[in-house]
Amino acid sequence: MLVPFVASSAALGMAGASIVLWIGHQQPRWASWATGTAILGLTASVTLWPITQREIAKRQVAEDRDVRAAEIIRADFAGFLAEHQIAFPASPRLHIFDECAPDVEAGLFGCSTSLTNPVTVFTKPNDVLLHERRDSINFRTISISPVEHDCRARNDYCVTQEKVDHWCREIRPDQTDSIWCRDIPAMQFELRRDATPGPSDRDEPELTAQYLDTALGPGRVTCFYSPNPAETDRQGVTCRLAFDVANGVSATLGVHREQITTGDPLLTETIKLIPDYWASFTENR
């Protein structure tokens, strides 16, 4: 659309200039310049008006995004994870997958909301954000992230301590003493509705034996084995540790085999915190 508009603008300008020159030959000097100036002003207004309107519309869209971003990070959400009613605030450490609003076409994983950066330039004015939903929200997966210390510049989705502190102190000071500001896990974990292993995952009984008695009850370890035997670096190296925290709800952690065999303390600390997080989801509903 830019090229035709520029061309038409140039044409209007040339036409205006031609008219001014013609008038200059046909009228007394003072009258010709006065008339010519008026015509040039009219030409300029016709040329610039669409640009002005577009800029106003862009600014309005940006302002609306800012308003919606300010609203969602102050919000509380409620809905269901499996059969369990849950509620939680919009902590920047959360990434949520849900069943999508009515009349919204769901992808393979449903609809996704990163509360680290919930409103972006890709957010459309007619997109229904979580805090704008009026239907009952059915969550699929809720991912709780730790603070990241190796964020790349301009990565708006990186969970920094600065973002967490800003939310806790400035946006939601009522959450200062809650688990969302106090007990940050050392590793990412998920509360999910479905923890069924994939077709290339295998049970690891020896590794599972280390998690028979935890604060979450017994765990289950499955590891990924690439169908291609030549990929030796993908044979049982990455694993998933899963616990049943409630009927139909699992807590899962993505880990490396070495973290299990060496008894990684970060993994142990995170497992101990999961019951408190689940209690926070279900007690605040």
N, C-alpha and C positions, 0 to 999 in steps of 0.2 A: 504493500500500500504506500510505502514511502516514496518510491520513484515517481509514480503517476502524480502524486500530490506535489512533489517538488517541481515537476515539469509544469503542472498547471499553475503553480505559484509564479514560476518564472514567466510563463506566458502572460499572466495577469499583469505582472510588473512591466513587461515590455509593452503590453497594450496601453497601460497607463502612461508610460513615458512617451509613447507615440502620440497619444491624445494631447498630452501637455505641449509637445513640440508643434503639433498642428494648430492648437489654439493660440500658441505664441505668434504664429504667422498671421492669424486671422483677426486678433483682437488687440486693442491698446495694451501696452506693456503691463500696466498695473492690474488690469482686468484679467489678462491672460494668466499671469502668475498666480493670482488669487484663485481663479478657477482651476488651474492646474494643480495647485496645492490641495484643493478640496478633493479633486479626483484621485490624487496620489494617496491622500488619507483614506478615502473610501476603498481604494485598491488594497492598501495595507491592512485595513480592518477585515476585509473579506479574506485576505490571505492568511492572517494570523489568528483569526477567530477559531478555526478548527484546531490549531495547535494549542491554543489556550484551553479550549474545552477538553482536549485529551490530557493535558497536564493536570487540570483540575480533577478529572476522573481518576488518574493515577494516584494523585495525592490522597483522594478520598478512600481509595482501596487500601493504600498503605496505612492510613489512619484507622480504618476499620480493623485491619489486621492487628495493629498495636492494641486496640481496645479489647479484641477477643483474646489476645495473648495475655493481657493483664487479668482478664476474667478467669481464664482456665487455670492459671497457676495459683489462684486464690480459692479454687473450688474444692469441694468434697464430692466423691463419687460413691454411688451405691449400686449394687446389683447382685448377681449370682455367679459363683464359681462352682460348677456342678450343681448340687442341690443346696449349697450353703450360701446364705445371705451374708454379704460382706460389705464393708464400707472403709474408705481410706482417703486421705488428703492427696493433693496433687504434688507429691514429692518429686523433685527433679531426678531422683534416683530410680524412677519407675519407667518401664516400657511395657505397654499394655496391648494385648491382642483381644479383640472381642468379635461378636457375631455381626456387627455393623447395624446401623439404623435401618428401619423399614424402608423399602424401595431403594436401598443402596446395594449395588452389585458387589458381592463379597468375593475376594480373591481366595486363593488356596488356603491362606492363613487368616482369613477374615480381614478385619480392619485393624490398623496399627496406629498407636499414638505414643510418641516419645515425649514424655513430660520434661525431658531435658531441654527440648526445643519444639514445643507443640504446634506453633504457628510459624509458617515460613512463606516465602514468596510463591511457593507451589500450592499453598492453601487457597482454595477457591471460595468466593463469597457465599456460594450455596452449599459448601461442605458443612455437614452437621458435626460439630465437635462434641467431645464427651460431655462437657458441662451443659451443652444445649439439648441433650437428649431428653425426651419426655416419655420414652418407652422404657420398659424394664431391660437393663443391660445384662447380657450374658457374656461373661468373660471367658476367654479360652486359656490365656496364659498371662501371668503377671511376673515380669522379670525385675528383680531387685539388684541394683548394681552397687559396687563399691566405689569409692573415690578413685579416680584414675590419676596417675602421676606422670604419665608420658604422653600427654595430649599434644597433638600437632596444632600448629597455629591455625586459627580460623576454623577449628573443628567445633561447630556449634552443638554437636551431639555428645561431646565428651563431658563426663561428670567430674567437675573439678570441686575442690574444697571451697573455693570462692563462691561457686553457684549454690552449693548446699548452705553455706553460711548466710548468703544473701536471702535465700528463701526462708531460713529459720529465723533470722533476725528482723528482716524488713517486710517480707511478704506474709509469713505465717508465724508471728511470734508466739501464738497460742500453742504451737507445736514444739517449742524450744526444749521442753522436758520430755517429749515423746520419743519413741523408738526411731522416728524418722529423722531426728536430729542428734540423737544420743548414741545409739548402738548401730554403727555402720559396719556391715559385714566386710570381711577381708576379701571375699570372693563373690562373684555373681552367682545367684541361684534363681530358680523359677518355681512358682506355684502354678501348676498346670492341671488341666482337666484330663489330659491324655498323656501318659508316659510309656506308651507301647513301644518297645524296641523296634528298630528298623530291620529290614531283611538281611542286612549285612552285619548286624550286631549279634554278639555271642555272649551268653552268660559266662561269668568268671567266678566259679564257686570258691576258689582259694582267696580271691580278693574280697568277695562278699562276706567271707567268714570273719573278716575284721570289723564288720558292722552289724553283728548279730544283736548287740546290746548297746543302744545309743539312746539319747534323749528323745529321739523320734521313733524308737523301736528298731526292728531289723531293717537293714537296707538291702539293696540289690545292685550289683555292679554288672554292667554290660559294656563290652568294648567293640569298637568298629574294626572289621577286617575287610580290607579292600578285595573285591572280586578278582582283581588282577594280582596274581602271586608275585609278579615282578616288582610291585610297589611295596618293597620290604619295610619302608618307613611308615607304612599305613596299616600295618598288621598288629592290631591289638595295642596300639600306642595311645590313642585317645579313647576315653571311656566316659560313661555316664553313671553317676551314683544316684539312685532314686529311693525315696522313702514315702510311705503312705502316711500322710498327715491327717487325713480325714476320709470319709467314704467318698470315693470318686476323685479325690484331690491328691496329687503327688508333689513332693518337693524334689527338684532335680538339680544336680550340679555337674557341669562339664569339667572333667579333670583329665590329667595325664596319668598313665599307669604309675609313673614314678612317684607322683604325689601320694598315691595309696601305699605303695610298697615302702616308702620312706617315712610314712606317718607325718605328712606335711602339717605343721601346726596351724597354718592359715585355713586349711580344710577343716581341721578339728574345731577351730574357733567359730567358723561359719555354721557348721552343723549345730553347735550349741545355741546359736542365736535364732535358728529357724522356728522353734516352738513359740518364742516371744513374738515373732513377726506374725505368725498365723493367729495367735491370740489377739494381736492388735487389729487384724482384719475382721475378726469375727465378734470381738467385744464392743467395737465402736459402731456397729451397724444401727 
